[in-house]
């Protein structure tokens, strides 16, 4: 059991048969009245974020999330298969559970698979991935206005903005959280 007064960023708890993760918290002690905990928490399965105030003495069941490193093997329709590195078992995960991470998912990539009581609800990619540019317009000499950029299509199908000096068939590093170009590899 965990009390609302012990909430910290990243803490997971069960409430109303749902699992939530604390995104932000703030202990508030007004001059008049009882103290409370103002919290912003996210439903780990649906991703919806809710703001609510809790009494610091409220108790909730602490949820233990399982994070496993698994290798992405292949896709078959709407299912993406990941292999456990120790047991070589393959786990199918639906595209809905992967979310926007699909844009940067590359075969043989090691990802963190998050599950609760055996039910997979999310896939975390590495923060930085290296991908090859498959399609990109050539940079035009003299087109050097402030912060000039162009769009490039990556080997996974994702489209990102890159500087003019980056060309087709080059490998670049991309931040998977924001989808932004970082540098050439």
matplotlib code that plots the C-alpha trace (Angstrom):
import matplotlib.pyplot as plt

x = [0.0, 1.1, -0.4, -1.1, 1.4, 4.2, 3.4, 6.4, 7.0, 6.9, 5.1, 2.5, -0.7, -4.0, -7.3, -10.8, -9.2, -7.0, -3.3, -2.0, 1.5, 2.1, 3.3, 3.4, 2.7, 2.6, 2.1, -0.1, -0.5, -2.9, -3.0, -6.5, -7.7, -6.1, -3.1, -3.7, -1.7, -2.4, -1.5, -1.4, -1.5, -1.7, -3.6, -0.9, -3.2, -5.1, -2.5, -5.2, -3.9, -6.1, -5.6, -6.9, -6.3, -5.9, -6.0, -2.4, -3.8, -5.6, -4.1, -3.8, -2.4, 1.1, 1.4, 4.6, 5.2, 7.4, 9.9, 11.7, 14.3, 13.0, 14.2, 11.8, 11.7, 9.0, 5.5, 2.5, -0.4, -1.4, 0.8, 4.4, 6.5, 9.1, 11.5, 12.7, 16.5, 16.8, 14.0, 13.6, 9.8, 8.0, 5.3, 2.9, 1.9, -0.8, 0.0, -2.4, -0.2, 3.0, 1.5, 3.6, 6.8, 6.0, 7.5, 11.0, 10.7, 13.4, 14.0, 16.5, 16.0, 16.1, 13.1, 11.6, 8.2, 6.1, 3.5, 1.3, 0.1, 1.2, -0.7, 1.5, 0.4, 3.4, 6.7, 9.5, 12.1, 15.7, 15.8, 18.1, 18.0, 20.1, 18.2, 19.1, 17.5, 15.8, 14.4, 15.4, 15.6, 19.2, 20.3, 20.5, 23.6, 23.0, 19.7, 21.1, 18.4, 18.3, 17.8, 16.9, 15.6, 14.0, 12.0, 13.6, 11.9, 13.6, 14.0, 11.0, 8.7, 8.9, 9.3, 11.6, 13.0, 16.7, 19.3, 20.0, 23.5, 22.1, 21.7, 20.0, 21.6, 23.2, 22.5, 21.2, 20.4, 16.8, 15.2, 12.3, 10.5, 10.2, 10.9, 13.6, 16.9, 19.9, 23.0, 24.6, 25.9]
y = [0.0, 3.5, 6.7, 9.7, 11.7, 9.4, 10.1, 11.0, 11.3, 7.8, 6.1, 3.6, 2.8, 1.1, 3.0, 1.8, -1.3, 0.8, 1.4, 5.0, 6.6, 9.9, 12.5, 15.5, 16.0, 18.9, 18.9, 21.8, 23.1, 26.1, 28.6, 27.5, 23.9, 20.5, 19.7, 17.9, 16.5, 18.0, 15.4, 14.9, 11.2, 9.1, 5.9, 3.5, 1.6, 4.4, 7.2, 9.7, 12.3, 13.5, 16.1, 15.5, 16.4, 13.6, 13.6, 12.7, 9.8, 8.1, 4.6, 2.9, -0.4, 0.0, -1.3, -3.0, -2.7, -5.2, -3.8, -6.3, -5.8, -7.4, -7.4, -6.3, -9.2, -8.6, -7.2, -9.2, -7.0, -5.1, -7.3, -6.6, -9.5, -9.0, -11.7, -12.2, -12.1, -14.9, -17.4, -16.6, -16.5, -14.3, -11.9, -10.3, -6.6, -4.7, -1.4, 0.4, -0.5, 0.7, 4.0, 6.7, 4.7, 2.6, 5.5, 4.7, 1.0, -0.9, -4.7, -6.0, -3.0, -3.6, -2.0, -2.0, -3.8, -2.6, -4.9, -5.2, -8.6, -10.1, -7.7, -5.6, -2.0, 0.0, -0.2, 2.2, 2.7, 3.8, 7.6, 8.0, 5.8, 5.7, 5.5, 5.9, 8.5, 6.9, 9.9, 13.6, 16.6, 17.7, 20.9, 23.9, 26.0, 29.5, 28.6, 29.4, 31.5, 31.2, 27.7, 26.4, 22.8, 20.2, 17.1, 13.6, 10.2, 7.6, 3.8, 3.2, 5.6, 8.4, 11.9, 14.3, 17.8, 17.9, 20.6, 21.3, 19.7, 16.3, 14.0, 10.8, 7.5, 9.1, 7.8, 10.2, 10.2, 10.9, 11.6, 9.2, 11.3, 14.3, 13.0, 15.6, 15.3, 15.4, 14.8, 12.7, 9.4]
z = [0.0, -0.7, 0.7, -1.5, 0.7, -0.7, -4.4, -6.5, -10.2, -11.8, -8.9, -10.2, -8.2, -8.6, -8.3, -9.5, -11.0, -13.3, -13.2, -13.0, -13.1, -11.4, -13.9, -11.6, -7.9, -5.5, -1.7, -0.8, 2.8, 2.7, 5.5, 6.3, 6.1, 5.7, 3.5, 0.2, -2.7, -6.1, -8.7, -12.4, -13.3, -16.5, -17.1, -18.3, -20.6, -22.3, -21.9, -20.7, -18.2, -15.3, -12.6, -9.2, -5.5, -2.9, 0.8, 1.9, 4.1, 1.2, 0.6, -2.7, -3.9, -5.3, -8.9, -10.0, -13.7, -15.5, -17.9, -20.1, -22.9, -26.0, -29.6, -32.4, -34.9, -37.6, -38.3, -39.5, -40.3, -37.2, -34.9, -34.2, -32.8, -30.1, -28.9, -25.3, -25.3, -22.6, -23.4, -27.2, -26.7, -29.2, -28.0, -30.4, -29.6, -31.4, -33.2, -30.8, -27.8, -29.6, -30.6, -32.3, -31.7, -34.8, -36.9, -35.6, -35.0, -36.9, -37.1, -34.5, -32.3, -28.6, -26.9, -23.4, -23.2, -20.3, -18.8, -15.8, -14.6, -17.9, -20.1, -22.4, -22.6, -24.0, -25.9, -25.1, -27.8, -27.2, -26.8, -29.8, -32.9, -36.1, -39.3, -43.0, -45.2, -48.2, -49.9, -49.6, -51.9, -52.6, -50.9, -53.1, -53.0, -51.8, -50.0, -46.6, -44.8, -41.0, -39.8, -43.3, -43.4, -45.6, -45.2, -45.4, -45.4, -43.3, -43.9, -41.4, -43.4, -40.9, -42.2, -40.3, -40.8, -41.5, -42.3, -46.0, -45.9, -45.1, -48.2, -49.3, -48.1, -45.1, -41.6, -39.0, -35.3, -34.4, -30.9, -30.7, -28.0, -30.2, -33.7, -34.3, -36.1, -33.8, -35.9, -38.6, -37.5]

ax = plt.figure().add_subplot(projection="3d")
ax.plot(x, y, z, "-o")
ax.set_aspect("equal")
plt.show()
